[in-house]
């Protein structure tokens, strides 16, 4: 698994895929291998493949918050806001302290022009990021709130691409 991750980080798409596939051939119930292969697939734009792997992980562990959150990112990249919103909401239902799920759902709600829902999600994300010591993510959430509330004329829409990804 680690070698596949290194290959993926180095951009060695084929070698990484081969390593992940070999692991899953040996142990088709190894949830982390599905998640890591999905992250790899997402990284080079294979969002449908990533969704397949996250779905496989969720069949093995229906309460895997990481798989729900990251699958939501893949759905979002494909433009399926409804499925992304459902995955983020499911991640929150499983773990109400998942700051990334609130953040990502805030992004969806912004795109759906649900300003009050987006602000509420970004506020919850900011609070959780701050509690968890994730200062950069806290500042990202605060910036999103400022943009939505029009409190800052200098606030630019510098929203990061939806791919804030977590690993198991």
Secondary structure, 3 states (H helix, E strand, C coil): CHHHHHHHHCCCHHHHHHHHHHHHHHCCCCHHHHHHHHHHHHHCCCHHHHHHHHHHHHHHCCCCHHHHHHHHHHHHHCCCHHHHHHHHHHHHHHCCCCHHHHHHHHHHHHHCCCHHHHHHHHHHHHHHHHHCCCHHHHHHHHHHHHHHHCCCCCCCCCCCCCCCCCCC
